[in-house]
Amino acid sequence: FGAVVDLVETLTVLARAKPGSPLILPPLLLAGPPGVGKTAFAVALAETLVVEWSLLGMSHATAGFDLGGLDSGYGRGGPGLLTRQAALGQNPDRAVILDELDTTP
């Protein structure tokens, strides 16, 4: 995870160089064999940055509606994870951890 830590450190230094600048991280893909701690690292990173976070297990997701929401084919369609986070969270700046995004060999 050294490359991710280096990136976060660099972006933090750049954000602090100009007072009032936000720390903006790009989407990150943590790839590696099972059991190396990708999910644990992502959670620890969010907690270290002191941002609210949510975890969505993509291996159990049945469609994109879990993330985006509002499946028009069902009468009980509702908001997805991203909409709920933005609307109901304390702060709209949050981390979304998509676990097991690609489970195909």
N, C-alpha and C positions, 0 to 999 in steps of 0.2 A: 504493500500500500504506500510505499515511499513516494511514488510519482504523484499520487493524490495529495499526500501531505505537503510535498514541495509546491504543488499548484496552489493549494489553499494558503500556504504561507506567503507565496509571491503575491497573490491577489489581495491578501490582507494588508501587506506592506503598501501596495499601490493604493488601496482604499484609504489607508491612514495618511498617505502623503498629502492628500487634499482633505482638510477637515470637512466633515459633513457628507463625504462621499460614502455611498452604501457599498457593502461587500456583496458582489454579485458573482455567484458561482455558475458555471455552465452545467448543463446536464452531465452527469458522470455515469459511466458504465464500468462496474467492477466485474471483471471476468476472471474466472479461475475454476479450478476443480472444486467439487463439493466438499464442504467441511473446513475450508480454510478461513472462514470468518468474515465473508463478504457482508452479510446482513449485520452481524455484530459491529463491524467497522462502520457501516453506514449509520447505524443508530448512535454509536459513540461519537461520530463526527457531528451529527446533528445536535447531540447533547452538549458537545464541547463548544459549538458555535452558539449555543443557547437559543435554539429555534425550536418551535413546536414541530413535531414530525408525525407522520402516519405511515403505516405499513400496509400494503395491499399485496396479498399473496396471489400472484398471477397464475399459479398452477391450479388454483381453485376458481379463478374467474371464468365465467361462461361466455362473456362477450365484453365489448368495449363499454357497455353500459355501466359496469361496475366503476369505471373511472370517470366517464363523462356524464352518465345518467340519462334519464328520460327515454326509456324504451317505449316508443309510441305504439308498439304492438301489444302492450299489456296495459290494462286499466290501472294497475297499481305502480306504474313507472314513477320514478322519483329522481331526485338529484343524486349524482354520483359523488365519489370521494372528493374530487377537486372542487366541486360546487359547494359541498358541505363544509369543506375546510375554509374556503373563502368567506362563506356566509356566516358560519357559526364559530369560527375560531377567534381567539383573542387577537390574533395578528394575522394578516393575510400573507405575510412572509413566512412560509413554512417549507419543510422538506417533505417530499413524497418519496418513499422507498418502495419501488416495485420489485418485490422479491420473486425470484424464479421467472424472470421475464421471458427467457428462452429456455424451455426445458427439452427441446428436441436435440437428439445426439448429433 
